[in-house]
């Protein structure tokens, strides 16, 4: 049987979010902060210009503003960060894997006693307790309690550590080797060890996995940076992963990103991202971020091009005339 092991082959080795400045636009007023994690920032469309294009492009890619929120620079860091949504999806699939719920998983336990409570162990520490998986039918409806649950790292200088409660519902088709799941979470505490960023996140996530180890997630959530108090938001963000091997993965994403100081922008993948497992940043890929209309009538845009694992370039059309009149040149993460 072809065993789908998402957390070992599909959602890569990333750590949970790394962000610093929100999707860019005009405005110089400081956005409001909110201790509850509710998004209270600007909700108008961002105006992309030469001053904010780089911040907009990188924070939209990272789904927030993780890099640079603190003076924490881990010795093992290679620069950059994978998208927050990707890392959160990694936590969900890692749990499903450790709980032996993914297609093909067997641990000798018959989990037909859905009221019993079980414990899954994080790959770099901590636990997650759960119940509600019926192995006979492949269905599950469970409450998962994370206690310092660590994935995708060594638990010291890298990894994602999660505390809090998540509800998960869905089903596994063992014959077809597919999985469908939905997750709901509120005030989930997530710490990204590779950047030192502590966050509180609330929202929903749906996950679909097929027999070819291709997975698609759709995410709506808020992400509060607990250091700055600023909250970011992603809306109908779709992340797809494919061509997964033991050492690398391709992914793309599309959706809407809100930053508290500048408003929202829409992002689409022009060229799929290629990420080597264990690296923080991809080594290839192009993201297009679209903002409000410029003086020429068209949308202002920022284009993030990955040069290699360590460097990127941002170009911007600040007039809305279809021509990129700003170029950051090669920049280090």
C-alpha positions as CSV (number, residue, x, y, z in Angstrom):
1,X,0.0,0.0,0.0
2,X,1.3,3.4,-0.9
3,X,1.6,5.1,2.5
4,X,0.9,8.8,2.3
5,X,3.1,10.4,5.0
6,X,2.5,14.1,4.6
7,X,4.5,15.4,7.4
8,X,7.6,13.6,6.2
9,X,7.2,14.2,2.5
10,X,4.5,16.7,1.8
11,X,4.4,19.8,3.9
12,X,8.2,20.2,4.1
13,X,10.4,21.3,6.8
14,X,9.3,24.8,7.6
15,X,8.8,26.6,10.9
16,X,5.8,28.6,11.8
17,X,5.7,32.1,10.4
18,X,8.2,34.8,10.3
19,X,6.8,38.2,9.4
20,X,7.4,41.8,10.0
21,X,5.5,44.3,8.0
22,X,2.1,44.0,6.5
23,X,1.0,44.2,2.9
24,X,2.0,47.7,1.9
25,X,0.3,50.8,0.8
26,X,0.1,54.4,1.5
27,X,-0.6,55.8,4.9
28,X,1.7,56.7,7.7
29,X,-0.7,56.2,10.7
30,X,0.1,53.4,13.1
31,X,-2.5,50.7,12.9
32,X,-4.4,49.7,16.0
33,X,-3.4,46.7,17.9
34,X,-5.7,44.2,19.7
35,X,-4.9,41.8,22.4
36,X,-7.7,39.4,21.5
37,X,-6.2,38.7,18.1
38,X,-9.1,40.3,16.2
39,X,-7.9,42.1,13.1
40,X,-8.4,45.8,13.7
41,X,-6.1,47.2,11.0
42,X,-6.8,49.0,7.8
43,X,-9.3,47.2,5.5
44,X,-8.8,49.4,2.4
45,X,-6.7,48.2,-0.6
46,X,-3.0,48.9,-0.3
47,X,-1.3,51.4,-2.5
48,X,2.0,50.0,-3.6
49,X,4.9,52.4,-4.1
50,X,8.7,52.4,-4.1
51,X,8.9,52.9,-0.4
52,X,6.8,49.9,0.6
53,X,7.0,47.5,-2.3
54,X,9.7,45.3,-0.7
55,X,7.9,45.1,2.6
56,X,4.6,44.4,0.9
57,X,6.0,41.6,-1.2
58,X,7.9,39.8,1.5
59,X,5.3,40.1,4.2
60,X,2.5,39.0,1.8
61,X,4.6,36.0,0.9
62,X,5.3,35.2,4.6
63,X,1.6,35.9,5.4
64,X,2.6,38.4,8.1
65,X,5.8,40.0,9.3
66,X,8.0,37.6,11.0
67,X,11.5,38.4,9.9
68,X,12.7,41.4,11.8
69,X,10.1,41.7,14.5
70,X,12.9,41.1,17.0
71,X,16.7,41.2,17.2
72,X,16.7,37.4,17.4
73,X,18.9,35.9,14.8
74,X,19.5,32.2,15.3
75,X,22.9,30.8,14.4
76,X,21.4,28.1,12.3
77,X,19.2,30.4,10.3
78,X,19.6,30.5,6.5
79,X,17.5,33.5,6.0
80,X,13.9,33.9,4.9
81,X,10.8,32.1,6.1
82,X,8.2,29.9,4.5
83,X,4.6,31.1,4.5
84,X,2.8,31.0,7.9
85,X,-0.1,29.1,6.3
86,X,2.3,26.5,5.1
87,X,3.8,26.0,8.5
88,X,0.4,25.8,10.2
89,X,-0.7,23.2,7.6
90,X,2.4,21.3,8.5
91,X,1.4,21.2,12.2
92,X,-2.0,19.7,11.2
93,X,-0.6,17.0,8.9
94,X,2.2,16.2,11.4
95,X,-0.4,15.6,14.1
96,X,-2.5,13.4,11.7
97,X,0.7,11.4,10.9
98,X,1.8,11.0,14.6
99,X,-1.8,10.0,15.5
100,X,-1.7,7.4,12.8
101,X,-4.7,8.8,11.0
102,X,-3.2,9.5,7.6
103,X,-4.0,6.9,4.9
104,X,-1.9,3.8,5.3
105,X,-1.0,4.5,9.0
106,X,-1.1,1.5,11.3
107,X,0.2,1.2,14.8
108,X,-1.6,-1.9,16.0
109,X,-4.3,0.1,17.8
110,X,-7.9,-0.3,17.0
111,X,-9.3,3.1,17.6
112,X,-12.9,2.2,17.3
113,X,-13.5,3.2,20.9
114,X,-13.9,6.8,19.8
115,X,-14.4,8.1,23.3
116,X,-11.0,6.9,24.5
117,X,-8.2,9.5,24.7
118,X,-4.9,9.0,23.0
119,X,-1.6,10.8,22.9
120,X,0.5,11.8,19.9
121,X,4.1,13.0,20.3
122,X,5.5,15.9,18.4
123,X,8.5,15.1,16.2
124,X,10.7,17.5,18.3
125,X,8.9,17.4,21.6
126,X,5.6,17.9,23.4
127,X,2.3,16.1,23.1
128,X,-1.2,16.3,21.6
129,X,-4.1,14.5,23.2
130,X,-7.2,13.5,21.2
131,X,-10.1,11.2,20.7
132,X,-12.8,10.6,18.2
133,X,-11.1,8.6,15.4
134,X,-13.1,5.6,14.2
135,X,-10.6,3.3,12.4
136,X,-13.5,1.1,11.2
137,X,-15.1,3.9,9.2
138,X,-12.1,6.2,8.7
139,X,-14.1,9.2,10.1
140,X,-13.0,11.5,12.9
141,X,-14.5,14.3,14.9
142,X,-12.1,15.2,17.6
143,X,-10.8,17.8,20.0
144,X,-7.0,18.1,20.0
145,X,-5.2,19.6,22.9
146,X,-1.6,20.7,22.1
147,X,0.9,20.9,24.9
148,X,4.3,22.3,23.7
149,X,3.7,20.2,20.6
150,X,6.8,20.8,18.4
151,X,7.2,20.0,14.7
152,X,9.6,20.6,11.9
153,X,12.8,21.3,13.7
154,X,15.1,20.3,16.5
155,X,13.0,21.9,19.3
156,X,15.8,24.3,20.2
157,X,16.8,26.7,17.4
158,X,14.2,25.5,14.9
159,X,10.7,24.2,14.8
160,X,7.1,25.3,15.5
161,X,5.8,24.9,19.0
162,X,2.0,24.9,19.5
163,X,-0.1,25.2,22.6
164,X,-3.9,25.3,22.8
165,X,-7.0,23.5,21.4
166,X,-8.1,22.7,17.9
167,X,-11.1,20.8,16.6
168,X,-10.6,18.5,13.7
169,X,-13.3,16.7,11.6
170,X,-13.0,14.6,8.4
171,X,-12.5,11.2,6.9
172,X,-9.9,8.9,5.4
173,X,-10.5,6.7,2.5
174,X,-8.0,3.9,2.9
175,X,-8.7,2.3,-0.4
176,X,-8.4,5.5,-2.4
177,X,-5.5,6.8,-0.2
178,X,-7.2,10.1,0.3
179,X,-8.0,12.4,3.2
180,X,-10.4,15.3,3.8
181,X,-10.2,17.4,6.9
182,X,-11.3,20.7,8.4
183,X,-9.8,22.4,11.5
184,X,-11.1,25.2,13.7
185,X,-8.8,27.0,16.2
186,X,-9.1,30.0,18.5
187,X,-6.2,31.7,20.3
188,X,-3.8,29.0,19.4
189,X,-0.3,29.9,20.7
190,X,2.4,29.3,18.0
191,X,6.1,30.0,18.5
192,X,8.5,30.0,15.6
193,X,11.8,29.0,17.0
194,X,13.8,29.9,13.9
195,X,12.8,33.5,14.2
196,X,11.9,33.8,17.9
197,X,8.4,35.0,16.9
198,X,5.5,34.3,19.3
199,X,2.0,34.4,17.7
200,X,-1.6,33.9,18.6
201,X,-3.8,32.6,15.7
202,X,-7.5,32.0,15.2
203,X,-9.4,30.7,12.2
204,X,-10.2,27.7,10.0
205,X,-8.3,25.4,7.7
206,X,-9.5,22.8,5.3
207,X,-7.1,20.1,3.9
208,X,-7.5,17.7,1.0
209,X,-4.9,15.0,0.2
210,X,-4.9,12.7,-2.7
211,X,-3.1,9.4,-3.5
212,X,-0.3,11.3,-5.4
213,X,0.6,13.1,-2.2
214,X,-0.7,16.3,-3.6
215,X,-2.3,18.4,-0.9
216,X,-4.5,21.6,-1.0
217,X,-5.3,23.8,1.9
218,X,-7.7,26.7,2.2
219,X,-7.1,29.0,5.2
220,X,-8.9,31.9,6.8
221,X,-7.2,33.2,9.9
222,X,-5.8,36.1,12.0
223,X,-2.2,36.1,13.2
224,X,-1.2,38.3,16.1
225,X,2.5,39.1,16.6
226,X,2.6,38.9,20.4
227,X,5.7,41.1,20.6
228,X,4.4,44.0,18.6
229,X,0.7,43.4,19.3
230,X,-0.1,43.8,15.6
231,X,-2.5,41.4,13.9
232,X,-2.4,40.2,10.3
233,X,-5.1,38.3,8.4
234,X,-5.3,35.9,5.4
235,X,-8.6,35.5,3.6
236,X,-9.4,32.5,1.3
237,X,-5.7,31.7,1.0
238,X,-5.2,28.5,-1.0
239,X,-1.9,26.7,-0.7
240,X,-1.1,23.7,-2.9
241,X,1.8,21.3,-2.6
242,X,2.8,18.8,-5.3
243,X,5.7,16.9,-6.8
244,X,6.7,15.9,-3.3
245,X,9.9,13.9,-2.8
246,X,11.9,12.9,0.3
247,X,14.0,16.0,-0.1
248,X,11.9,18.7,-1.7
249,X,8.5,20.0,-2.7
250,X,6.9,22.5,-5.0
251,X,4.1,24.8,-3.8
252,X,2.0,27.8,-4.8
253,X,-0.5,30.1,-3.2
254,X,-3.2,32.6,-4.0
255,X,-5.6,34.7,-1.9
256,X,-5.9,37.9,0.1
257,X,-3.5,39.3,2.8
258,X,-4.3,42.1,5.2
259,X,-1.6,44.1,7.0
260,X,-2.6,46.5,9.8
261,X,-0.7,49.5,8.6
262,X,-1.4,49.4,4.9
263,X,-4.5,47.4,4.2
264,X,-5.0,44.4,1.9
265,X,-3.5,43.1,-1.3
266,X,-4.2,40.0,-3.5
267,X,-1.4,37.5,-4.2
268,X,-1.0,35.0,-7.0
269,X,1.9,32.6,-7.9
270,X,3.4,33.3,-11.3
271,X,6.0,30.6,-11.0
272,X,5.8,27.7,-8.5
273,X,8.0,27.8,-5.5
274,X,10.6,25.1,-5.0
275,X,11.7,24.4,-1.5
276,X,14.4,22.0,-0.3
277,X,13.3,20.3,2.9
278,X,15.2,21.8,5.8
279,X,15.7,25.2,4.2
280,X,13.8,28.2,5.5
281,X,13.4,29.9,2.1
282,X,12.7,28.5,-1.4
283,X,15.3,28.5,-4.1
284,X,12.9,29.4,-6.9
285,X,9.5,30.9,-7.5
286,X,7.8,34.2,-8.4
287,X,4.9,35.9,-6.4
288,X,2.8,38.7,-7.8
289,X,1.1,41.0,-5.3
290,X,-1.6,43.4,-6.5
291,X,-2.8,46.6,-4.7
292,X,-5.0,49.6,-5.4
293,X,-5.1,51.4,-8.8
294,X,-2.3,53.9,-9.6
295,X,-2.4,57.2,-11.4
296,X,-2.3,55.4,-14.8
297,X,-5.5,53.5,-14.0
298,X,-4.2,50.0,-13.5
299,X,-3.4,48.1,-10.4
300,X,-0.2,48.9,-8.6
301,X,1.9,45.7,-8.2
302,X,4.9,44.2,-6.5
303,X,6.7,41.1,-8.0
304,X,8.8,39.0,-5.7
305,X,11.3,36.8,-7.6
306,X,13.3,34.2,-5.7
307,X,16.9,34.3,-6.9
308,X,18.2,31.5,-4.7
309,X,17.8,30.2,-1.1
310,X,19.4,33.3,0.3
311,X,18.4,36.2,-2.0
312,X,15.4,37.7,-3.8
313,X,14.4,40.7,-5.8
314,X,11.3,42.9,-5.8
315,X,10.1,44.9,-8.8
316,X,7.1,47.2,-8.6
317,X,4.7,49.0,-10.9
318,X,3.9,52.0,-8.8
319,X,1.9,53.9,-11.5
320,X,-0.5,51.1,-12.6
321,X,0.7,51.4,-16.2
322,X,1.9,47.8,-16.6
323,X,5.6,48.7,-16.4
324,X,7.9,47.9,-13.5
325,X,9.5,51.2,-12.7
326,X,11.1,50.1,-9.4
327,X,13.7,47.4,-8.9
328,X,15.2,46.6,-5.5
329,X,18.1,44.6,-7.0
330,X,19.3,41.4,-5.2
331,X,18.4,41.5,-1.5
332,X,19.3,39.1,1.3
333,X,16.5,37.6,3.4
